[in-house]
Amino acid sequence: MTVTKETVPLEGTLKGEGYERTCHVRATRCVTYADESTDALCVSYSRCDIEDEDDFPDGNYELTFQGHTVLLSKCGGHYGPS
């Protein structure tokens, strides 16, 4: 097995608390390949950080990008894992 990790910029949709917007996200993408294969077996994301600011209230939000959904909470103006 071969695993690659890289930080990538993505565009996503942030929604919750009656709000929705497009946002810019920086995430760590982990791709797993079978030995000597160029086709990915698994792609996952971690450390999903929203890079742009908004005036949404503190609360619970859902970040969706490239078929993945991450649950976030906004507290004190900053987004973090739920």
HUPEDA-V745249 format. One record per residue. RES is the residue in three letters. SS is DSSP state (H for helix, E for strand, L for the rest). BURIAL is # if it has 24 or more other C-alpha atoms within 12 Angstrom, else .. D_CENTER is the distance of its C-alpha to the mean C-alpha in whole Angstrom. Layout:
BEGIN
RES/SS/BURIAL/D_CENTER, RES/SS/BURIAL/D_CENTER
END
This chain:
BEGIN
MET/L/./24, THR/E/./22, VAL/E/./19, THR/E/./17, LYS/E/./14, GLU/E/./13, THR/E/./11, VAL/E/./10, PRO/E/./9, LEU/E/#/8, GLU/E/#/9, GLY/E/#/8, THR/E/#/10, LEU/E/#/10, LYS/E/#/13, GLY/E/./15, GLU/L/./18, GLY/L/./20, TYR/E/./18, GLU/E/./15, ARG/E/./14, THR/E/./12, CYS/E/#/10, HIS/E/./9, VAL/E/#/6, ARG/E/./7, ALA/E/#/6, THR/E/./8, ARG/E/#/9, CYS/E/./12, VAL/E/./15, THR/E/./18, TYR/E/./21, ALA/L/./25, ASP/L/./27, GLU/L/./28, SER/L/./26, THR/L/./24, ASP/L/./22, ALA/E/./19, LEU/E/./19, CYS/E/./16, VAL/E/./12, SER/E/#/10, TYR/E/#/6, SER/E/./7, ARG/E/#/7, CYS/E/#/4, ASP/E/#/7, ILE/E/#/8, GLU/L/./11, ASP/L/./13, GLU/L/./15, ASP/L/./17, ASP/L/./19, PHE/L/#/18, PRO/L/./20, ASP/L/./18, GLY/E/#/17, ASN/E/#/15, TYR/E/#/12, GLU/E/#/10, LEU/E/#/6, THR/E/#/7, PHE/E/#/6, GLN/L/./9, GLY/L/./10, HIS/E/./7, THR/E/./7, VAL/E/#/6, LEU/E/#/9, LEU/E/#/10, SER/E/#/13, LYS/E/#/14, CYS/E/./17, GLY/L/./20, GLY/L/./18, HIS/E/./15, TYR/E/#/11, GLY/E/./11, PRO/E/./10, SER/L/./13
END
